[in-house]
């Protein structure tokens, strides 16, 4: 898949939510959600750190697609390139 990314493509891989393995439910819990980002313009080896909220991903996607800002989250698009 990576060799097929175009110059303006951005690939983001994540999970829908983190789960505490010590609890019986699959509800959102204390675990962090993984996020991997790559593409021709993405800085290699750059860490986004621990984000304040998973809503940052949605805000970043809004930024990528040029739609109005969402009510929650902070775009990290500028931190990727």
N, C-alpha and C positions, 0 to 999 in steps of 0.2 A: 504494500500500500504506500509506503513512504516514497519510493521512487516515482510514483504517479502524482504526487502533489505538485500542483502548479505554483508559479511564483507568488501568487496572492492567496494561496490556500493556507488554512490553519486547521490543524487536527487537534481536537481536545478529547481526551479519554478520562472518564470519571465514573463514579458510582452514584446511585440515586440517594443513598444516605448511609451513614455509618451505623453499625450495630454493636452494642456491648455484648461480647460473647458469653458473658456471665448471666444474662437475662433470658427468659424464655420467649420473649416477643420479638417481632421484627420491626418494632417502632423505632423512630429516630432516637438516638441515644448519645452517649458521650464520645463515641469514636469519631475520629477525623475522617473526612472523605478524601480519597486520593484524587489527584488531578495531574494529568500529564499533558503538556502542550508541545506541539512541534510544528514545524513548517519552515520553508526556505528563509523567511524573515525573522524567525524566532531566535532569540539569543541562546546560544548553546551553553548549557551548564548553569543557567541563571535560575535561582530559586525565587519563587513568589512568596516564600515564607508561609506562615499560618495565617490564612485569611480570617477576617472577623466574622464572616457569614458566607454560607453557600450561595446566597443571593448575588455575590460578586460575579459568579459565573454567568448568571442571567443578564446582569448589567453589562458584562463584557460582550456577550452575544448581541445585545441590543446595539452596542457600540459598533461591532463588526458589521452588522447589517444596516446600520444607519437609521434605526428607528428611534422614536422618542425615548428619553431616559425612563427607566422603570422607577417605581416608588421605593424600592429597596436595593441595596448593594452599591458597590463601587467598582467601576470598570478597571481591570488590570491590563487592558490592551497595551497601553503605553509602557508597561513594565516588561512586556514580552519582546518588544522590538527596539 
